Amino acid sequence: MAEVYLVAVLVSMIKLKSISLMTVDIGLYLFFLFLFIFLLTVRFFNPHDVWHKELIK
């Protein structure tokens, strides 16, 4: 779902460029940081492993 927000932000930046003055601020950088951390979480975190370890203890 985070990728959908990324596409929406990029499309809105392109569409609104002609009618408004936009500045790239810290919010956009934090959004990209969120997407990167989200990608790492999805790639390396397996919830089944966590539940399996809890059941063994």
C-alpha positions in Angstrom: 0.0 0.0 0.0 2.9 2.3 0.6 3.9 2.1 -3.0 0.5 3.4 -4.0 1.1 6.5 -1.9 4.4 7.0 -3.5 2.8 7.0 -7.0 0.1 9.3 -5.8 2.6 11.8 -4.4 4.7 11.7 -7.6 1.7 12.1 -9.9 0.3 15.0 -7.8 3.7 16.7 -7.9 3.8 16.5 -11.7 0.2 17.6 -12.1 0.4 20.6 -9.6 3.8 21.8 -10.9 2.2 24.2 -13.3 -0.3 25.9 -11.0 1.7 26.1 -7.7 5.2 26.5 -6.3 6.3 23.3 -4.6 9.4 22.8 -2.5 11.0 19.5 -1.7 11.1 19.5 2.1 12.0 17.1 4.8 8.6 15.4 4.6 9.4 13.9 1.2 12.7 12.7 2.4 11.1 11.1 5.4 8.5 9.5 3.2 11.3 7.9 1.1 13.0 6.8 4.3 9.7 5.1 5.3 9.4 3.4 2.0 13.0 2.1 2.3 12.4 0.8 5.8 9.1 -0.7 4.7 10.9 -2.5 1.9 13.6 -3.9 4.2 10.9 -5.1 6.7 8.9 -6.8 4.0 12.1 -8.4 2.5 13.6 -9.7 5.7 10.8 -10.1 8.3 8.8 -13.3 8.3 5.9 -13.3 10.8 5.7 -17.1 10.7 9.2 -17.4 12.2 8.3 -15.1 15.1 5.1 -17.1 15.9 6.9 -20.4 15.5 9.7 -19.3 18.0 7.0 -18.2 20.5 5.3 -21.5 20.4 8.5 -23.5 21.0 9.3 -21.6 24.2 
